Amino acid sequence: MPIHFEDRTARFEGACTVEEAIPLAEWLCAVEDPRLDLGGCTALHTALLQLLLASERPIAVPPEDAFLKGWVMPVLVKR
């Protein structure tokens, strides 16, 4: 599973696919003050991006991947 849920932290690792959308949505609704760690993420499906945008939660650890850092993070930070 590319997203590991640990207490209040969702840790994204590798290619995160559409199959992770429902578990992420449920987790975001259930956890108070969730922490998002995209440090190990190498690909992010647009469904997950939409959930992150809709949640309006800050990204605690930005992705190291050059594309995600340069193109996706600016979108997530501007909200």
PyMOL Python script that loads the backbone (N, CA, C, O; Angstrom):
from pymol import cmd

cmd.read_pdbstr("""\
ATOM      1  N   MET A   1       0.843  -1.180   0.000  1.00  0.00           N
ATOM      2  CA  MET A   1       0.000   0.000   0.000  1.00  0.00           C
ATOM      3  C   MET A   1       0.888   1.243   0.000  1.00  0.00           C
ATOM      4  O   MET A   1       1.701   1.414   0.909  1.00  0.00           O
ATOM      5  N   PRO A   2       0.751   2.101  -0.988  1.00  0.00           N
ATOM      6  CA  PRO A   2       1.613   3.285  -1.103  1.00  0.00           C
ATOM      7  C   PRO A   2       1.401   4.355  -0.032  1.00  0.00           C
ATOM      8  O   PRO A   2       2.291   5.173   0.203  1.00  0.00           O
ATOM      9  N   ILE A   3       0.236   4.361   0.619  1.00  0.00           N
ATOM     10  CA  ILE A   3       0.014   5.317   1.698  1.00  0.00           C
ATOM     11  C   ILE A   3      -0.097   4.524   2.994  1.00  0.00           C
ATOM     12  O   ILE A   3      -0.940   3.637   3.127  1.00  0.00           O
ATOM     13  N   HIS A   4       0.766   4.860   3.941  1.00  0.00           N
ATOM     14  CA  HIS A   4       0.770   4.193   5.239  1.00  0.00           C
ATOM     15  C   HIS A   4       0.175   5.155   6.264  1.00  0.00           C
ATOM     16  O   HIS A   4       0.645   6.282   6.420  1.00  0.00           O
ATOM     17  N   PHE A   5      -0.851   4.702   6.952  1.00  0.00           N
ATOM     18  CA  PHE A   5      -1.526   5.524   7.951  1.00  0.00           C
ATOM     19  C   PHE A   5      -1.012   5.134   9.331  1.00  0.00           C
ATOM     20  O   PHE A   5      -1.189   4.001   9.779  1.00  0.00           O
ATOM     21  N   GLU A   6      -0.376   6.089   9.993  1.00  0.00           N
ATOM     22  CA  GLU A   6       0.209   5.863  11.318  1.00  0.00           C
ATOM     23  C   GLU A   6      -0.291   6.952  12.261  1.00  0.00           C
ATOM     24  O   GLU A   6       0.157   8.096  12.183  1.00  0.00           O
ATOM     25  N   ASP A   7      -1.205   6.605  13.139  1.00  0.00           N
ATOM     26  CA  ASP A   7      -1.805   7.574  14.066  1.00  0.00           C
ATOM     27  C   ASP A   7      -2.339   8.778  13.296  1.00  0.00           C
ATOM     28  O   ASP A   7      -3.328   8.666  12.571  1.00  0.00           O
ATOM     29  N   ARG A   8      -1.687   9.928  13.454  1.00  0.00           N
ATOM     30  CA  ARG A   8      -2.134  11.152  12.780  1.00  0.00           C
ATOM     31  C   ARG A   8      -1.375  11.427  11.480  1.00  0.00           C
ATOM     32  O   ARG A   8      -1.598  12.469  10.863  1.00  0.00           O
ATOM     33  N   THR A   9      -0.499  10.541  11.050  1.00  0.00           N
ATOM     34  CA  THR A   9       0.326  10.791   9.868  1.00  0.00           C
ATOM     35  C   THR A   9      -0.010   9.845   8.734  1.00  0.00           C
ATOM     36  O   THR A   9      -0.106   8.632   8.922  1.00  0.00           O
ATOM     37  N   ALA A  10      -0.190  10.420   7.546  1.00  0.00           N
ATOM     38  CA  ALA A  10      -0.319   9.627   6.319  1.00  0.00           C
ATOM     39  C   ALA A  10       0.995   9.788   5.575  1.00  0.00           C
ATOM     40  O   ALA A  10       1.352  10.892   5.163  1.00  0.00           O
ATOM     41  N   ARG A  11       1.715   8.685   5.403  1.00  0.00           N
ATOM     42  CA  ARG A  11       3.020   8.702   4.760  1.00  0.00           C
ATOM     43  C   ARG A  11       2.880   8.138   3.339  1.00  0.00           C
ATOM     44  O   ARG A  11       2.581   6.958   3.153  1.00  0.00           O
ATOM     45  N   PHE A  12       3.101   9.000   2.346  1.00  0.00           N
ATOM     46  CA  PHE A  12       2.990   8.626   0.939  1.00  0.00           C
ATOM     47  C   PHE A  12       4.344   8.098   0.468  1.00  0.00           C
ATOM     48  O   PHE A  12       5.371   8.749   0.661  1.00  0.00           O
ATOM     49  N   GLU A  13       4.340   6.907  -0.156  1.00  0.00           N
ATOM     50  CA  GLU A  13       5.596   6.310  -0.634  1.00  0.00           C
ATOM     51  C   GLU A  13       5.412   5.756  -2.037  1.00  0.00           C
ATOM     52  O   GLU A  13       4.428   5.071  -2.318  1.00  0.00           O
ATOM     53  N   GLY A  14       6.353   6.052  -2.908  1.00  0.00           N
ATOM     54  CA  GLY A  14       6.313   5.538  -4.277  1.00  0.00           C
ATOM     55  C   GLY A  14       5.165   6.138  -5.082  1.00  0.00           C
ATOM     56  O   GLY A  14       4.759   7.280  -4.864  1.00  0.00           O
ATOM     57  N   ALA A  15       4.656   5.344  -6.012  1.00  0.00           N
ATOM     58  CA  ALA A  15       3.559   5.783  -6.885  1.00  0.00           C
ATOM     59  C   ALA A  15       2.233   5.576  -6.165  1.00  0.00           C
ATOM     60  O   ALA A  15       1.833   4.441  -5.906  1.00  0.00           O
ATOM     61  N   CYS A  16       1.563   6.656  -5.846  1.00  0.00           N
ATOM     62  CA  CYS A  16       0.286   6.607  -5.130  1.00  0.00           C
ATOM     63  C   CYS A  16      -0.841   6.674  -6.161  1.00  0.00           C
ATOM     64  O   CYS A  16      -0.979   7.661  -6.883  1.00  0.00           O
ATOM     65  N   THR A  17      -1.635   5.618  -6.216  1.00  0.00           N
ATOM     66  CA  THR A  17      -2.620   5.431  -7.285  1.00  0.00           C
ATOM     67  C   THR A  17      -4.045   5.753  -6.833  1.00  0.00           C
ATOM     68  O   THR A  17      -4.301   6.064  -5.669  1.00  0.00           O
ATOM     69  N   VAL A  18      -4.949   5.667  -7.789  1.00  0.00           N
ATOM     70  CA  VAL A  18      -6.356   5.967  -7.523  1.00  0.00           C
ATOM     71  C   VAL A  18      -6.948   5.035  -6.473  1.00  0.00           C
ATOM     72  O   VAL A  18      -7.891   5.413  -5.777  1.00  0.00           O
ATOM     73  N   GLU A  19      -6.418   3.837  -6.348  1.00  0.00           N
ATOM     74  CA  GLU A  19      -6.925   2.886  -5.359  1.00  0.00           C
ATOM     75  C   GLU A  19      -6.780   3.407  -3.929  1.00  0.00           C
ATOM     76  O   GLU A  19      -7.448   2.912  -3.022  1.00  0.00           O
ATOM     77  N   GLU A  20      -5.928   4.385  -3.726  1.00  0.00           N
ATOM     78  CA  GLU A  20      -5.709   4.955  -2.396  1.00  0.00           C
ATOM     79  C   GLU A  20      -6.703   6.061  -2.063  1.00  0.00           C
ATOM     80  O   GLU A  20      -6.717   6.544  -0.931  1.00  0.00           O
ATOM     81  N   ALA A  21      -7.531   6.473  -3.011  1.00  0.00           N
ATOM     82  CA  ALA A  21      -8.406   7.632  -2.813  1.00  0.00           C
ATOM     83  C   ALA A  21      -9.427   7.422  -1.692  1.00  0.00           C
ATOM     84  O   ALA A  21      -9.562   8.279  -0.819  1.00  0.00           O
ATOM     85  N   ILE A  22     -10.133   6.315  -1.702  1.00  0.00           N
ATOM     86  CA  ILE A  22     -11.162   6.104  -0.676  1.00  0.00           C
ATOM     87  C   ILE A  22     -10.546   5.947   0.711  1.00  0.00           C
ATOM     88  O   ILE A  22     -11.020   6.578   1.656  1.00  0.00           O
ATOM     89  N   PRO A  23      -9.496   5.120   0.866  1.00  0.00           N
ATOM     90  CA  PRO A  23      -8.883   5.052   2.206  1.00  0.00           C
ATOM     91  C   PRO A  23      -8.371   6.411   2.690  1.00  0.00           C
ATOM     92  O   PRO A  23      -8.491   6.728   3.874  1.00  0.00           O
ATOM     93  N   LEU A  24      -7.805   7.212   1.792  1.00  0.00           N
ATOM     94  CA  LEU A  24      -7.309   8.530   2.186  1.00  0.00           C
ATOM     95  C   LEU A  24      -8.468   9.439   2.581  1.00  0.00           C
ATOM     96  O   LEU A  24      -8.375  10.147   3.584  1.00  0.00           O
ATOM     97  N   ALA A  25      -9.546   9.433   1.823  1.00  0.00           N
ATOM     98  CA  ALA A  25     -10.707  10.267   2.143  1.00  0.00           C
ATOM     99  C   ALA A  25     -11.291   9.883   3.506  1.00  0.00           C
ATOM    100  O   ALA A  25     -11.612  10.752   4.316  1.00  0.00           O
ATOM    101  N   GLU A  26     -11.423   8.603   3.747  1.00  0.00           N
ATOM    102  CA  GLU A  26     -11.957   8.139   5.031  1.00  0.00           C
ATOM    103  C   GLU A  26     -11.034   8.533   6.178  1.00  0.00           C
ATOM    104  O   GLU A  26     -11.501   8.968   7.231  1.00  0.00           O
ATOM    105  N   TRP A  27      -9.737   8.385   5.980  1.00  0.00           N
ATOM    106  CA  TRP A  27      -8.768   8.736   7.012  1.00  0.00           C
ATOM    107  C   TRP A  27      -8.800  10.237   7.297  1.00  0.00           C
ATOM    108  O   TRP A  27      -8.774  10.650   8.456  1.00  0.00           O
ATOM    109  N   LEU A  28      -8.855  11.053   6.242  1.00  0.00           N
ATOM    110  CA  LEU A  28      -8.889  12.503   6.429  1.00  0.00           C
ATOM    111  C   LEU A  28     -10.126  12.940   7.217  1.00  0.00           C
ATOM    112  O   LEU A  28     -10.061  13.890   7.997  1.00  0.00           O
ATOM    113  N   CYS A  29     -11.240  12.255   7.019  1.00  0.00           N
ATOM    114  CA  CYS A  29     -12.472  12.575   7.755  1.00  0.00           C
ATOM    115  C   CYS A  29     -12.418  12.099   9.201  1.00  0.00           C
ATOM    116  O   CYS A  29     -13.047  12.697  10.074  1.00  0.00           O
ATOM    117  N   ALA A  30     -11.685  11.045   9.458  1.00  0.00           N
ATOM    118  CA  ALA A  30     -11.684  10.419  10.788  1.00  0.00           C
ATOM    119  C   ALA A  30     -10.630  10.976  11.737  1.00  0.00           C
ATOM    120  O   ALA A  30     -10.787  10.893  12.955  1.00  0.00           O
ATOM    121  N   VAL A  31      -9.564  11.538  11.195  1.00  0.00           N
ATOM    122  CA  VAL A  31      -8.424  11.945  12.030  1.00  0.00           C
ATOM    123  C   VAL A  31      -8.463  13.449  12.296  1.00  0.00           C
ATOM    124  O   VAL A  31      -8.634  14.263  11.388  1.00  0.00           O
ATOM    125  N   GLU A  32      -8.299  13.781  13.561  1.00  0.00           N
ATOM    126  CA  GLU A  32      -8.241  15.188  13.925  1.00  0.00           C
ATOM    127  C   GLU A  32      -6.828  15.710  13.700  1.00  0.00           C
ATOM    128  O   GLU A  32      -5.861  15.108  14.168  1.00  0.00           O
ATOM    129  N   ASP A  33      -6.706  16.807  12.999  1.00  0.00           N
ATOM    130  CA  ASP A  33      -5.419  17.447  12.711  1.00  0.00           C
ATOM    131  C   ASP A  33      -4.425  16.480  12.053  1.00  0.00           C
ATOM    132  O   ASP A  33      -3.353  16.226  12.601  1.00  0.00           O
ATOM    133  N   PRO A  34      -4.783  15.939  10.870  1.00  0.00           N
ATOM    134  CA  PRO A  34      -3.898  14.976  10.204  1.00  0.00           C
ATOM    135  C   PRO A  34      -2.605  15.615   9.712  1.00  0.00           C
ATOM    136  O   PRO A  34      -2.559  16.801   9.384  1.00  0.00           O
ATOM    137  N   ARG A  35      -1.567  14.805   9.671  1.00  0.00           N
ATOM    138  CA  ARG A  35      -0.248  15.230   9.185  1.00  0.00           C
ATOM    139  C   ARG A  35       0.029  14.488   7.888  1.00  0.00           C
ATOM    140  O   ARG A  35      -0.095  13.265   7.837  1.00  0.00           O
ATOM    141  N   LEU A  36       0.401  15.209   6.841  1.00  0.00           N
ATOM    142  CA  LEU A  36       0.634  14.621   5.524  1.00  0.00           C
ATOM    143  C   LEU A  36       2.117  14.657   5.186  1.00  0.00           C
ATOM    144  O   LEU A  36       2.737  15.720   5.154  1.00  0.00           O
ATOM    145  N   ASP A  37       2.669  13.489   4.935  1.00  0.00           N
ATOM    146  CA  ASP A  37       4.093  13.339   4.626  1.00  0.00           C
ATOM    147  C   ASP A  37       4.216  12.813   3.197  1.00  0.00           C
ATOM    148  O   ASP A  37       4.007  11.626   2.947  1.00  0.00           O
ATOM    149  N   LEU A  38       4.555  13.695   2.267  1.00  0.00           N
ATOM    150  CA  LEU A  38       4.710  13.320   0.871  1.00  0.00           C
ATOM    151  C   LEU A  38       6.168  13.090   0.497  1.00  0.00           C
ATOM    152  O   LEU A  38       6.490  12.967  -0.685  1.00  0.00           O
ATOM    153  N   GLY A  39       7.047  13.031   1.478  1.00  0.00           N
ATOM    154  CA  GLY A  39       8.485  12.929   1.248  1.00  0.00           C
ATOM    155  C   GLY A  39       8.907  11.806   0.317  1.00  0.00           C
ATOM    156  O   GLY A  39       9.794  12.004  -0.513  1.00  0.00           O
ATOM    157  N   GLY A  40       8.302  10.642   0.429  1.00  0.00           N
ATOM    158  CA  GLY A  40       8.684   9.499  -0.388  1.00  0.00           C
ATOM    159  C   GLY A  40       7.819   9.283  -1.611  1.00  0.00           C
ATOM    160  O   GLY A  40       7.980   8.281  -2.307  1.00  0.00           O
ATOM    161  N   CYS A  41       6.906  10.197  -1.890  1.00  0.00           N
ATOM    162  CA  CYS A  41       5.989  10.053  -3.020  1.00  0.00           C
ATOM    163  C   CYS A  41       6.715  10.345  -4.343  1.00  0.00           C
ATOM    164  O   CYS A  41       7.420  11.346  -4.467  1.00  0.00           O
ATOM    165  N   THR A  42       6.532   9.458  -5.321  1.00  0.00           N
ATOM    166  CA  THR A  42       7.158   9.654  -6.636  1.00  0.00           C
ATOM    167  C   THR A  42       6.135   9.917  -7.728  1.00  0.00           C
ATOM    168  O   THR A  42       6.487  10.410  -8.800  1.00  0.00           O
ATOM    169  N   ALA A  43       4.864   9.594  -7.468  1.00  0.00           N
ATOM    170  CA  ALA A  43       3.776   9.864  -8.412  1.00  0.00           C
ATOM    171  C   ALA A  43       2.493   9.978  -7.612  1.00  0.00           C
ATOM    172  O   ALA A  43       2.274   9.226  -6.663  1.00  0.00           O
ATOM    173  N   LEU A  44       1.638  10.931  -8.001  1.00  0.00           N
ATOM    174  CA  LEU A  44       0.417  11.194  -7.250  1.00  0.00           C
ATOM    175  C   LEU A  44      -0.755  11.263  -8.217  1.00  0.00           C
ATOM    176  O   LEU A  44      -0.820  12.162  -9.056  1.00  0.00           O
ATOM    177  N   HIS A  45      -1.680  10.318  -8.102  1.00  0.00           N
ATOM    178  CA  HIS A  45      -2.858  10.309  -8.976  1.00  0.00           C
ATOM    179  C   HIS A  45      -3.668  11.582  -8.726  1.00  0.00           C
ATOM    180  O   HIS A  45      -3.701  12.093  -7.606  1.00  0.00           O
ATOM    181  N   THR A  46      -4.314  12.087  -9.768  1.00  0.00           N
ATOM    182  CA  THR A  46      -5.071  13.338  -9.639  1.00  0.00           C
ATOM    183  C   THR A  46      -6.225  13.233  -8.639  1.00  0.00           C
ATOM    184  O   THR A  46      -6.622  14.242  -8.055  1.00  0.00           O
ATOM    185  N   ALA A  47      -6.767  12.036  -8.433  1.00  0.00           N
ATOM    186  CA  ALA A  47      -7.817  11.876  -7.418  1.00  0.00           C
ATOM    187  C   ALA A  47      -7.259  12.186  -6.030  1.00  0.00           C
ATOM    188  O   ALA A  47      -7.944  12.790  -5.205  1.00  0.00           O
ATOM    189  N   LEU A  48      -6.033  11.780  -5.777  1.00  0.00           N
ATOM    190  CA  LEU A  48      -5.393  12.064  -4.493  1.00  0.00           C
ATOM    191  C   LEU A  48      -5.067  13.546  -4.374  1.00  0.00           C
ATOM    192  O   LEU A  48      -5.211  14.139  -3.305  1.00  0.00           O
ATOM    193  N   LEU A  49      -4.631  14.135  -5.472  1.00  0.00           N
ATOM    194  CA  LEU A  49      -4.369  15.570  -5.480  1.00  0.00           C
ATOM    195  C   LEU A  49      -5.649  16.342  -5.153  1.00  0.00           C
ATOM    196  O   LEU A  49      -5.610  17.301  -4.382  1.00  0.00           O
ATOM    197  N   GLN A  50      -6.767  15.939  -5.723  1.00  0.00           N
ATOM    198  CA  GLN A  50      -8.043  16.597  -5.452  1.00  0.00           C
ATOM    199  C   GLN A  50      -8.425  16.469  -3.976  1.00  0.00           C
ATOM    200  O   GLN A  50      -8.920  17.425  -3.378  1.00  0.00           O
ATOM    201  N   LEU A  51      -8.200  15.302  -3.395  1.00  0.00           N
ATOM    202  CA  LEU A  51      -8.487  15.124  -1.968  1.00  0.00           C
ATOM    203  C   LEU A  51      -7.607  16.031  -1.108  1.00  0.00           C
ATOM    204  O   LEU A  51      -8.080  16.638  -0.147  1.00  0.00           O
ATOM    205  N   LEU A  52      -6.338  16.116  -1.458  1.00  0.00           N
ATOM    206  CA  LEU A  52      -5.440  16.981  -0.702  1.00  0.00           C
ATOM    207  C   LEU A  52      -5.864  18.440  -0.820  1.00  0.00           C
ATOM    208  O   LEU A  52      -5.815  19.186   0.158  1.00  0.00           O
ATOM    209  N   LEU A  53      -6.274  18.840  -2.001  1.00  0.00           N
ATOM    210  CA  LEU A  53      -6.747  20.214  -2.200  1.00  0.00           C
ATOM    211  C   LEU A  53      -8.024  20.470  -1.404  1.00  0.00           C
ATOM    212  O   LEU A  53      -8.150  21.501  -0.744  1.00  0.00           O
ATOM    213  N   ALA A  54      -8.966  19.537  -1.466  1.00  0.00           N
ATOM    214  CA  ALA A  54     -10.242  19.700  -0.772  1.00  0.00           C
ATOM    215  C   ALA A  54     -10.073  19.691   0.748  1.00  0.00           C
ATOM    216  O   ALA A  54     -10.812  20.371   1.460  1.00  0.00           O
ATOM    217  N   SER A  55      -9.109  18.926   1.242  1.00  0.00           N
ATOM    218  CA  SER A  55      -8.920  18.829   2.690  1.00  0.00           C
ATOM    219  C   SER A  55      -8.363  20.120   3.281  1.00  0.00           C
ATOM    220  O   SER A  55      -8.567  20.405   4.461  1.00  0.00           O
ATOM    221  N   GLU A  56      -7.663  20.895   2.465  1.00  0.00           N
ATOM    222  CA  GLU A  56      -7.036  22.142   2.901  1.00  0.00           C
ATOM    223  C   GLU A  56      -6.101  21.941   4.088  1.00  0.00           C
ATOM    224  O   GLU A  56      -5.946  22.827   4.928  1.00  0.00           O
ATOM    225  N   ARG A  57      -5.487  20.774   4.147  1.00  0.00           N
ATOM    226  CA  ARG A  57      -4.518  20.477   5.211  1.00  0.00           C
ATOM    227  C   ARG A  57      -3.117  20.809   4.728  1.00  0.00           C
ATOM    228  O   ARG A  57      -2.802  20.579   3.561  1.00  0.00           O
ATOM    229  N   PRO A  58      -2.272  21.341   5.594  1.00  0.00           N
ATOM    230  CA  PRO A  58      -0.896  21.633   5.176  1.00  0.00           C
ATOM    231  C   PRO A  58      -0.104  20.347   4.967  1.00  0.00           C
ATOM    232  O   PRO A  58      -0.372  19.320   5.591  1.00  0.00           O
ATOM    233  N   ILE A  59       0.862  20.432   4.086  1.00  0.00           N
ATOM    234  CA  ILE A  59       1.759  19.312   3.829  1.00  0.00           C
ATOM    235  C   ILE A  59       2.936  19.451   4.796  1.00  0.00           C
ATOM    236  O   ILE A  59       3.710  20.403   4.707  1.00  0.00           O
ATOM    237  N   ALA A  60       3.062  18.504   5.709  1.00  0.00           N
ATOM    238  CA  ALA A  60       4.117  18.573   6.730  1.00  0.00           C
ATOM    239  C   ALA A  60       5.491  18.297   6.135  1.00  0.00           C
ATOM    240  O   ALA A  60       6.471  18.953   6.487  1.00  0.00           O
ATOM    241  N   VAL A  61       5.555  17.314   5.222  1.00  0.00           N
ATOM    242  CA  VAL A  61       6.825  16.960   4.578  1.00  0.00           C
ATOM    243  C   VAL A  61       6.591  16.982   3.066  1.00  0.00           C
ATOM    244  O   VAL A  61       5.842  16.155   2.547  1.00  0.00           O
ATOM    245  N   PRO A  62       7.225  17.922   2.355  1.00  0.00           N
ATOM    246  CA  PRO A  62       7.026  18.002   0.902  1.00  0.00           C
ATOM    247  C   PRO A  62       7.716  16.847   0.176  1.00  0.00           C
ATOM    248  O   PRO A  62       8.636  16.230   0.713  1.00  0.00           O
ATOM    249  N   PRO A  63       7.267  16.562  -1.041  1.00  0.00           N
ATOM    250  CA  PRO A  63       7.895  15.480  -1.809  1.00  0.00           C
ATOM    251  C   PRO A  63       9.308  15.846  -2.235  1.00  0.00           C
ATOM    252  O   PRO A  63       9.618  17.014  -2.469  1.00  0.00           O
ATOM    253  N   GLU A  64      10.162  14.827  -2.334  1.00  0.00           N
ATOM    254  CA  GLU A  64      11.519  15.032  -2.828  1.00  0.00           C
ATOM    255  C   GLU A  64      11.576  14.930  -4.347  1.00  0.00           C
ATOM    256  O   GLU A  64      12.498  15.454  -4.972  1.00  0.00           O
ATOM    257  N   ASP A  65      10.590  14.256  -4.944  1.00  0.00           N
ATOM    258  CA  ASP A  65      10.527  14.085  -6.389  1.00  0.00           C
ATOM    259  C   ASP A  65      10.490  15.462  -7.071  1.00  0.00           C
ATOM    260  O   ASP A  65       9.701  16.326  -6.687  1.00  0.00           O
ATOM    261  N   ALA A  66      11.340  15.658  -8.074  1.00  0.00           N
ATOM    262  CA  ALA A  66      11.481  16.969  -8.725  1.00  0.00           C
ATOM    263  C   ALA A  66      10.177  17.461  -9.350  1.00  0.00           C
ATOM    264  O   ALA A  66       9.834  18.635  -9.207  1.00  0.00           O
ATOM    265  N   PHE A  67       9.443  16.584 -10.040  1.00  0.00           N
ATOM    266  CA  PHE A  67       8.190  17.010 -10.670  1.00  0.00           C
ATOM    267  C   PHE A  67       7.157  17.413  -9.618  1.00  0.00           C
ATOM    268  O   PHE A  67       6.535  18.470  -9.723  1.00  0.00           O
ATOM    269  N   LEU A  68       6.983  16.575  -8.616  1.00  0.00           N
ATOM    270  CA  LEU A  68       5.995  16.889  -7.579  1.00  0.00           C
ATOM    271  C   LEU A  68       6.383  18.149  -6.815  1.00  0.00           C
ATOM    272  O   LEU A  68       5.529  18.968  -6.475  1.00  0.00           O
ATOM    273  N   LYS A  69       7.665  18.298  -6.550  1.00  0.00           N
ATOM    274  CA  LYS A  69       8.144  19.481  -5.830  1.00  0.00           C
ATOM    275  C   LYS A  69       7.932  20.752  -6.650  1.00  0.00           C
ATOM    276  O   LYS A  69       7.525  21.785  -6.117  1.00  0.00           O
ATOM    277  N   GLY A  70       8.212  20.665  -7.951  1.00  0.00           N
ATOM    278  CA  GLY A  70       8.139  21.856  -8.791  1.00  0.00           C
ATOM    279  C   GLY A  70       6.756  22.212  -9.310  1.00  0.00           C
ATOM    280  O   GLY A  70       6.462  23.386  -9.532  1.00  0.00           O
ATOM    281  N   TRP A  71       5.901  21.207  -9.507  1.00  0.00           N
ATOM    282  CA  TRP A  71       4.595  21.457 -10.133  1.00  0.00           C
ATOM    283  C   TRP A  71       3.408  21.234  -9.209  1.00  0.00           C
ATOM    284  O   TRP A  71       2.428  21.976  -9.278  1.00  0.00           O
ATOM    285  N   VAL A  72       3.474  20.241  -8.356  1.00  0.00           N
ATOM    286  CA  VAL A  72       2.316  19.917  -7.505  1.00  0.00           C
ATOM    287  C   VAL A  72       2.342  20.712  -6.207  1.00  0.00           C
ATOM    288  O   VAL A  72       1.313  21.249  -5.799  1.00  0.00           O
ATOM    289  N   MET A  73       3.475  20.799  -5.561  1.00  0.00           N
ATOM    290  CA  MET A  73       3.548  21.521  -4.293  1.00  0.00           C
ATOM    291  C   MET A  73       3.110  22.983  -4.399  1.00  0.00           C
ATOM    292  O   MET A  73       2.414  23.465  -3.505  1.00  0.00           O
ATOM    293  N   PRO A  74       3.488  23.703  -5.450  1.00  0.00           N
ATOM    294  CA  PRO A  74       3.009  25.090  -5.537  1.00  0.00           C
ATOM    295  C   PRO A  74       1.480  25.184  -5.558  1.00  0.00           C
ATOM    296  O   PRO A  74       0.913  26.143  -5.034  1.00  0.00           O
ATOM    297  N   VAL A  75       0.821  24.211  -6.150  1.00  0.00           N
ATOM    298  CA  VAL A  75      -0.642  24.207  -6.185  1.00  0.00           C
ATOM    299  C   VAL A  75      -1.196  23.943  -4.778  1.00  0.00           C
ATOM    300  O   VAL A  75      -2.166  24.576  -4.361  1.00  0.00           O
ATOM    301  N   LEU A  76      -0.582  23.014  -4.059  1.00  0.00           N
ATOM    302  CA  LEU A  76      -1.051  22.687  -2.724  1.00  0.00           C
ATOM    303  C   LEU A  76      -0.784  23.807  -1.726  1.00  0.00           C
ATOM    304  O   LEU A  76      -1.541  23.982  -0.772  1.00  0.00           O
ATOM    305  N   VAL A  77       0.277  24.558  -1.938  1.00  0.00           N
ATOM    306  CA  VAL A  77       0.627  25.636  -1.016  1.00  0.00           C
ATOM    307  C   VAL A  77      -0.233  26.869  -1.252  1.00  0.00           C
ATOM    308  O   VAL A  77      -0.507  27.604  -0.303  1.00  0.00           O
ATOM    309  N   LYS A  78      -0.666  27.123  -2.481  1.00  0.00           N
ATOM    310  CA  LYS A  78      -1.418  28.339  -2.820  1.00  0.00           C
ATOM    311  C   LYS A  78      -2.838  28.358  -2.269  1.00  0.00           C
ATOM    312  O   LYS A  78      -3.456  29.422  -2.243  1.00  0.00           O
ATOM    313  N   ARG A  79      -3.366  27.253  -1.838  1.00  0.00           N
ATOM    314  CA  ARG A  79      -4.764  27.240  -1.420  1.00  0.00           C
ATOM    315  C   ARG A  79      -4.972  28.121  -0.299  1.00  0.00           C
ATOM    316  O   ARG A  79      -6.095  28.241   0.192  1.00  0.00           O
TER     317      ARG A  79
END
""", "prot")
cmd.dss("prot")
cmd.show_as("cartoon", "prot")
cmd.util.cbc("prot")
cmd.orient("prot")
